[in-house]
Amino acid sequence: MFLILLQYIRPLTAIEHYLDAHKAFLDQYYQSGKFILSGRRKPRSGGLILCKASSRKEVEQIIAEDPFDKFQLALYEIIEFEPTTYVNELQTYFN
């Protein structure tokens, strides 16, 4: 399991310009079962994505498709972790 932290490095006007394309990217990976949740940071300085992937390399390949990466709008931090405790509703994601 991977936590992807995004930090915007361009003004919000640039982020807003590519937001629809970013949302389409997110939708693609929700439909594939790779993304579990995502959201904006507060204050709005970036975002986060919880991703189920087989390797860090796979996560890097996924990120490379994000318009925020393609147009150098955000920096990404990838944190790999092993879920050990979670609510029952999430059990299917962690087995």
Secondary structure, 3 states (H helix, E strand, C coil): CEEEEEEECCCHHHHHHCHHHHHHHHHHHHHCCCEEEEEECCCCCEEEEEECCCCHHHHHHHHCCCHHHHCCCEEEEEEECCCCCCCHHHHHHHC
